[in-house]
Amino acid sequence: MGNLGMMEILLIGIALLIFFGPSRLPELGKSLGKGIQEFKKASRELTDAVKEDVTTDKDKEKDKEQDKK
């Protein structure tokens, strides 16, 4: 995330309050949390699919080697 100090975080918070107002901040935080959760879920599913494909490919190679013998 970089080197965000306390002053930078405070300035970002003040800017958010000015742009969106205090009533919309919880809604924005909830939406951001859901977006991050969906991103993590999708990346986990993609990683699992790739691992499964690699495992399947290795099994096929082993089967071919055994067939040659």
N, CA, C and O atoms as a printed pandas DataFrame, in Angstrom:
     atom_number atom_name residue_name chain_id  residue_number  x_coord  y_coord  z_coord
0              1         N          MET        A               1    0.828   -1.185    0.000
1              2        CA          MET        A               1    0.000    0.000    0.000
2              3         C          MET        A               1    0.867    1.241    0.000
3              4         O          MET        A               1    0.391    2.337   -0.293
4              5         N          GLY        A               2    2.103    1.077    0.318
5              6        CA          GLY        A               2    2.981    2.233    0.304
6              7         C          GLY        A               2    3.228    2.741    1.703
7              8         O          GLY        A               2    2.861    2.101    2.688
8              9         N          ASN        A               3    3.838    3.870    1.778
9             10        CA          ASN        A               3    4.149    4.463    3.067
10            11         C          ASN        A               3    3.153    5.568    3.382
11            12         O          ASN        A               3    3.453    6.749    3.204
12            13         N          LEU        A               4    1.973    5.188    3.848
13            14        CA          LEU        A               4    0.982    6.174    4.255
14            15         C          LEU        A               4    1.158    6.449    5.738
15            16         O          LEU        A               4    1.039    5.553    6.574
16            17         N          GLY        A               5    1.439    7.684    6.040
17            18        CA          GLY        A               5    1.568    8.073    7.430
18            19         C          GLY        A               5    0.231    8.497    8.002
19            20         O          GLY        A               5   -0.786    8.482    7.308
20            21         N          MET        A               6    0.238    8.873    9.257
21            22        CA          MET        A               6   -0.990    9.284    9.923
22            23         C          MET        A               6   -1.567   10.541    9.279
23            24         O          MET        A               6   -2.786   10.670    9.165
24            25         N          MET        A               7   -0.721   11.455    8.864
25            26        CA          MET        A               7   -1.193   12.704    8.257
26            27         C          MET        A               7   -1.889   12.434    6.923
27            28         O          MET        A               7   -2.923   13.036    6.635
28            29         N          GLU        A               8   -1.337   11.542    6.113
29            30        CA          GLU        A               8   -1.948   11.234    4.819
30            31         C          GLU        A               8   -3.298   10.555    4.999
31            32         O          GLU        A               8   -4.252   10.859    4.284
32            33         N          ILE        A               9   -3.376    9.635    5.955
33            34        CA          ILE        A               9   -4.638    8.947    6.222
34            35         C          ILE        A               9   -5.691    9.949    6.714
35            36         O          ILE        A               9   -6.856    9.872    6.322
36            37         N          LEU        A              10   -5.284   10.869    7.557
37            38        CA          LEU        A              10   -6.191   11.903    8.054
38            39         C          LEU        A              10   -6.702   12.783    6.910
39            40         O          LEU        A              10   -7.889   13.104    6.855
40            41         N          LEU        A              11   -5.818   13.169    6.008
41            42        CA          LEU        A              11   -6.230   13.991    4.869
42            43         C          LEU        A              11   -7.198   13.245    3.951
43            44         O          LEU        A              11   -8.157   13.831    3.448
44            45         N          ILE        A              12   -6.950   11.967    3.736
45            46        CA          ILE        A              12   -7.860   11.158    2.916
46            47         C          ILE        A              12   -9.222   11.077    3.589
47            48         O          ILE        A              12  -10.250   11.201    2.923
48            49         N          GLY        A              13   -9.241   10.870    4.895
49            50        CA          GLY        A              13  -10.504   10.816    5.632
50            51         C          GLY        A              13  -11.284   12.108    5.557
51            52         O          GLY        A              13  -12.502   12.092    5.377
52            53         N          ILE        A              14  -10.593   13.232    5.694
53            54        CA          ILE        A              14  -11.255   14.533    5.599
54            55         C          ILE        A              14  -11.808   14.746    4.191
55            56         O          ILE        A              14  -12.921   15.244    4.028
56            57         N          ALA        A              15  -11.031   14.368    3.176
57            58        CA          ALA        A              15  -11.508   14.510    1.792
58            59         C          ALA        A              15  -12.756   13.659    1.561
59            60         O          ALA        A              15  -13.693   14.103    0.899
60            61         N          LEU        A              16  -12.773   12.447    2.100
61            62        CA          LEU        A              16  -13.952   11.591    1.956
62            63         C          LEU        A              16  -15.170   12.200    2.644
63            64         O          LEU        A              16  -16.279   12.155    2.111
64            65         N          LEU        A              17  -14.959   12.766    3.825
65            66        CA          LEU        A              17  -16.067   13.415    4.518
66            67         C          LEU        A              17  -16.615   14.594    3.724
67            68         O          LEU        A              17  -17.827   14.799    3.665
68            69         N          ILE        A              18  -15.724   15.365    3.117
69            70        CA          ILE        A              18  -16.160   16.524    2.338
70            71         C          ILE        A              18  -16.919   16.086    1.089
71            72         O          ILE        A              18  -17.970   16.646    0.774
72            73         N          PHE        A              19  -16.395   15.090    0.378
73            74        CA          PHE        A              19  -17.015   14.672   -0.880
74            75         C          PHE        A              19  -18.314   13.896   -0.684
75            76         O          PHE        A              19  -19.278   14.116   -1.417
76            77         N          PHE        A              20  -18.354   13.001    0.286
77            78        CA          PHE        A              20  -19.496   12.102    0.416
78            79         C          PHE        A              20  -20.388   12.389    1.616
79            80         O          PHE        A              20  -21.555   11.998    1.617
80            81         N          GLY        A              21  -19.874   13.052    2.621
81            82        CA          GLY        A              21  -20.673   13.324    3.807
82            83         C          GLY        A              21  -20.668   12.153    4.759
83            84         O          GLY        A              21  -20.401   11.019    4.361
84            85         N          PRO        A              22  -20.965   12.424    6.022
85            86        CA          PRO        A              22  -20.892   11.380    7.039
86            87         C          PRO        A              22  -21.950   10.280    6.889
87            88         O          PRO        A              22  -21.742    9.163    7.362
88            89         N          SER        A              23  -23.062   10.575    6.247
89            90        CA          SER        A              23  -24.112    9.563    6.121
90            91         C          SER        A              23  -23.785    8.509    5.070
91            92         O          SER        A              23  -24.282    7.386    5.154
92            93         N          ARG        A              24  -22.967    8.844    4.089
93            94        CA          ARG        A              24  -22.646    7.899    3.015
94            95         C          ARG        A              24  -21.396    7.073    3.282
95            96         O          ARG        A              24  -21.182    6.064    2.611
96            97         N          LEU        A              25  -20.568    7.467    4.236
97            98        CA          LEU        A              25  -19.318    6.753    4.494
98            99         C          LEU        A              25  -19.527    5.291    4.900
99           100         O          LEU        A              25  -18.812    4.432    4.384
100          101         N          PRO        A              26  -20.459    4.960    5.790
101          102        CA          PRO        A              26  -20.657    3.534    6.113
102          103         C          PRO        A              26  -21.069    2.712    4.888
103          104         O          PRO        A              26  -20.629    1.575    4.717
104          105         N          GLU        A              27  -21.906    3.293    4.051
105          106        CA          GLU        A              27  -22.338    2.602    2.831
106          107         C          GLU        A              27  -21.151    2.364    1.893
107          108         O          GLU        A              27  -21.028    1.289    1.306
108          109         N          LEU        A              28  -20.294    3.351    1.755
109          110        CA          LEU        A              28  -19.111    3.207    0.902
110          111         C          LEU        A              28  -18.153    2.165    1.468
111          112         O          LEU        A              28  -17.578    1.375    0.720
112          113         N          GLY        A              29  -17.982    2.163    2.781
113          114        CA          GLY        A              29  -17.111    1.172    3.417
114          115         C          GLY        A              29  -17.634   -0.246    3.226
115          116         O          GLY        A              29  -16.865   -1.173    2.973
116          117         N          LYS        A              30  -18.941   -0.406    3.349
117          118        CA          LYS        A              30  -19.550   -1.717    3.161
118          119         C          LYS        A              30  -19.365   -2.192    1.723
119          120         O          LYS        A              30  -19.033   -3.353    1.487
120          121         N          SER        A              31  -19.579   -1.299    0.769
121          122        CA          SER        A              31  -19.399   -1.652   -0.644
122          123         C          SER        A              31  -17.951   -2.011   -0.948
123          124         O          SER        A              31  -17.684   -2.962   -1.682
124          125         N          LEU        A              32  -17.028   -1.261   -0.391
125          126        CA          LEU        A              32  -15.606   -1.545   -0.591
126          127         C          LEU        A              32  -15.245   -2.899    0.006
127          128         O          LEU        A              32  -14.498   -3.664   -0.604
128          129         N          GLY        A              33  -15.762   -3.200    1.182
129          130        CA          GLY        A              33  -15.501   -4.489    1.816
130          131         C          GLY        A              33  -16.033   -5.652    0.992
131          132         O          GLY        A              33  -15.363   -6.675    0.851
132          133         N          LYS        A              34  -17.239   -5.498    0.446
133          134        CA          LYS        A              34  -17.815   -6.548   -0.392
134          135         C          LYS        A              34  -16.999   -6.731   -1.670
135          136         O          LYS        A              34  -16.796   -7.857   -2.124
136          137         N          GLY        A              35  -16.535   -5.634   -2.243
137          138        CA          GLY        A              35  -15.715   -5.721   -3.454
138          139         C          GLY        A              35  -14.405   -6.447   -3.207
139          140         O          GLY        A              35  -13.986   -7.271   -4.020
140          141         N          ILE        A              36  -13.766   -6.151   -2.104
141          142        CA          ILE        A              36  -12.509   -6.814   -1.757
142          143         C          ILE        A              36  -12.758   -8.301   -1.504
143          144         O          ILE        A              36  -11.965   -9.147   -1.916
144          145         N          GLN        A              37  -13.865   -8.614   -0.822
145          146        CA          GLN        A              37  -14.202  -10.009   -0.548
146          147         C          GLN        A              37  -14.440  -10.783   -1.849
147          148         O          GLN        A              37  -13.971  -11.912   -1.989
148          149         N          GLU        A              38  -15.156  -10.191   -2.789
149          150        CA          GLU        A              38  -15.408  -10.845   -4.081
150          151         C          GLU        A              38  -14.107  -11.046   -4.864
151          152         O          GLU        A              38  -13.912  -12.080   -5.502
152          153         N          PHE        A              39  -13.225  -10.051   -4.808
153          154        CA          PHE        A              39  -11.936  -10.162   -5.500
154          155         C          PHE        A              39  -11.113  -11.311   -4.923
155          156         O          PHE        A              39  -10.529  -12.095   -5.671
156          157         N          LYS        A              40  -11.067  -11.410   -3.605
157          158        CA          LYS        A              40  -10.317  -12.498   -2.963
158          159         C          LYS        A              40  -10.906  -13.851   -3.327
159          160         O          LYS        A              40  -10.170  -14.804   -3.582
160          161         N          LYS        A              41  -12.237  -13.939   -3.353
161          162        CA          LYS        A              41  -12.900  -15.195   -3.699
162          163         C          LYS        A              41  -12.575  -15.602   -5.133
163          164         O          LYS        A              41  -12.282  -16.766   -5.403
164          165         N          ALA        A              42  -12.628  -14.636   -6.047
165          166        CA          ALA        A              42  -12.335  -14.934   -7.452
166          167         C          ALA        A              42  -10.879  -15.344   -7.636
167          168         O          ALA        A              42  -10.588  -16.268   -8.396
168          169         N          SER        A              43   -9.966  -14.671   -6.953
169          170        CA          SER        A              43   -8.553  -15.019   -7.096
170          171         C          SER        A              43   -8.271  -16.393   -6.495
171          172         O          SER        A              43   -7.446  -17.140   -7.021
172          173         N          ARG        A              44   -8.950  -16.733   -5.397
173          174        CA          ARG        A              44   -8.794  -18.051   -4.789
174          175         C          ARG        A              44   -9.301  -19.140   -5.734
175          176         O          ARG        A              44   -8.660  -20.179   -5.894
176          177         N          GLU        A              45  -10.457  -18.898   -6.361
177          178        CA          GLU        A              45  -11.010  -19.873   -7.306
178          179         C          GLU        A              45  -10.091  -20.060   -8.503
179          180         O          GLU        A              45   -9.900  -21.182   -8.972
180          181         N          LEU        A              46   -9.528  -18.980   -8.994
181          182        CA          LEU        A              46   -8.611  -19.056  -10.131
182          183         C          LEU        A              46   -7.356  -19.835   -9.755
183          184         O          LEU        A              46   -6.884  -20.667  -10.530
184          185         N          THR        A              47   -6.823  -19.571   -8.584
185          186        CA          THR        A              47   -5.630  -20.283   -8.115
186          187         C          THR        A              47   -5.916  -21.775   -7.981
187          188         O          THR        A              47   -5.101  -22.608   -8.377
188          189         N          ASP        A              48   -7.075  -22.106   -7.423
189          190        CA          ASP        A              48   -7.439  -23.515   -7.278
190          191         C          ASP        A              48   -7.586  -24.193   -8.634
191          192         O          ASP        A              48   -7.163  -25.337   -8.801
192          193         N          ALA        A              49   -8.181  -23.499   -9.604
193          194        CA          ALA        A              49   -8.362  -24.073  -10.939
194          195         C          ALA        A              49   -7.019  -24.326  -11.615
195          196         O          ALA        A              49   -6.831  -25.359  -12.257
196          197         N          VAL        A              50   -6.095  -23.397  -11.474
197          198        CA          VAL        A              50   -4.768  -23.561  -12.073
198          199         C          VAL        A              50   -4.037  -24.725  -11.414
199          200         O          VAL        A              50   -3.419  -25.538  -12.101
200          201         N          LYS        A              51   -4.102  -24.810  -10.099
201          202        CA          LYS        A              51   -3.454  -25.919   -9.395
202          203         C          LYS        A              51   -4.039  -27.255   -9.834
203          204         O          LYS        A              51   -3.306  -28.229  -10.007
204          205         N          GLU        A              52   -5.342  -27.304  -10.013
205          206        CA          GLU        A              52   -5.999  -28.529  -10.451
206          207         C          GLU        A              52   -5.548  -28.915  -11.859
207          208         O          GLU        A              52   -5.308  -30.090  -12.136
208          209         N          ASP        A              53   -5.435  -27.930  -12.745
209          210        CA          ASP        A              53   -4.975  -28.200  -14.109
210          211         C          ASP        A              53   -3.542  -28.712  -14.119
211          212         O          ASP        A              53   -3.214  -29.636  -14.863
212          213         N          VAL        A              54   -2.694  -28.118  -13.298
213          214        CA          VAL        A              54   -1.296  -28.547  -13.231
214          215         C          VAL        A              54   -1.219  -29.972  -12.710
215          216         O          VAL        A              54   -0.457  -30.784  -13.234
216          217         N          THR        A              55   -1.995  -30.281  -11.690
217          218        CA          THR        A              55   -2.006  -31.624  -11.127
218          219         C          THR        A              55   -2.502  -32.629  -12.164
219          220         O          THR        A              55   -1.942  -33.717  -12.294
220          221         N          THR        A              56   -3.545  -32.266  -12.898
221          222        CA          THR        A              56   -4.094  -33.148  -13.925
222          223         C          THR        A              56   -3.066  -33.392  -15.024
223          224         O          THR        A              56   -2.914  -34.520  -15.493
224          225         N          ASP        A              57   -2.361  -32.346  -15.434
225          226        CA          ASP        A              57   -1.334  -32.488  -16.468
226          227         C          ASP        A              57   -0.203  -33.409  -16.001
227          228         O          ASP        A              57    0.288  -34.233  -16.772
228          229         N          LYS        A              58    0.204  -33.268  -14.755
229          230        CA          LYS        A              58    1.269  -34.124  -14.226
230          231         C          LYS        A              58    0.819  -35.575  -14.194
231          232         O          LYS        A              58    1.598  -36.477  -14.503
232          233         N          ASP        A              59   -0.441  -35.806  -13.821
233          234        CA          ASP        A              59   -0.962  -37.171  -13.796
234          235         C          ASP        A              59   -0.986  -37.770  -15.202
235          236         O          ASP        A              59   -0.674  -38.948  -15.380
236          237         N          LYS        A              60   -1.350  -36.972  -16.190
237          238        CA          LYS        A              60   -1.371  -37.457  -17.573
238          239         C          LYS        A              60    0.027  -37.815  -18.049
239          240         O          LYS        A              60    0.210  -38.812  -18.748
240          241         N          GLU        A              61    1.019  -37.004  -17.674
241          242        CA          GLU        A              61    2.399  -37.284  -18.065
242          243         C          GLU        A              61    2.880  -38.587  -17.418
243          244         O          GLU        A              61    3.570  -39.376  -18.063
244          245         N          LYS        A              62    2.526  -38.815  -16.165
245          246        CA          LYS        A              62    2.918  -40.051  -15.482
246          247         C          LYS        A              62    2.282  -41.254  -16.163
247          248         O          LYS        A              62    2.926  -42.289  -16.335
248          249         N          ASP        A              63    1.014  -41.119  -16.552
249          250        CA          ASP        A              63    0.324  -42.212  -17.237
250          251         C          ASP        A              63    0.997  -42.532  -18.572
251          252         O          ASP        A              63    1.141  -43.700  -18.932
252          253         N          LYS        A              64    1.408  -41.494  -19.305
253          254        CA          LYS        A              64    2.084  -41.708  -20.596
254          255         C          LYS        A              64    3.410  -42.425  -20.396
255          256         O          LYS        A              64    3.768  -43.310  -21.172
256          257         N          GLU        A              65    4.141  -42.038  -19.345
257          258        CA          GLU        A              65    5.435  -42.676  -19.068
258          259         C          GLU        A              65    5.241  -44.145  -18.713
259          260         O          GLU        A              65    6.029  -44.994  -19.130
260          261         N          GLN        A              66    4.207  -44.446  -17.951
261          262        CA          GLN        A              66    3.948  -45.838  -17.562
262          263         C          GLN        A              66    3.504  -46.667  -18.770
263          264         O          GLN        A              66    3.830  -47.851  -18.861
264          265         N          ASP        A              67    2.766  -46.055  -19.694
265          266        CA          ASP        A              67    2.330  -46.754  -20.887
266          267         C          ASP        A              67    3.522  -47.115  -21.794
267          268         O          ASP        A              67    3.509  -48.148  -22.462
268          269         N          LYS        A              68    4.536  -46.260  -21.807
269          270        CA          LYS        A              68    5.720  -46.496  -22.633
270          271         C          LYS        A              68    6.519  -47.673  -22.094
271          272         O          LYS        A              68    7.178  -48.368  -22.867
272          273         N          LYS        A              69    6.477  -47.910  -20.810
273          274        CA          LYS        A              69    7.273  -48.980  -20.187
274          275         C          LYS        A              69    6.601  -50.259  -20.372
275          276         O          LYS        A              69    7.102  -51.291  -19.924
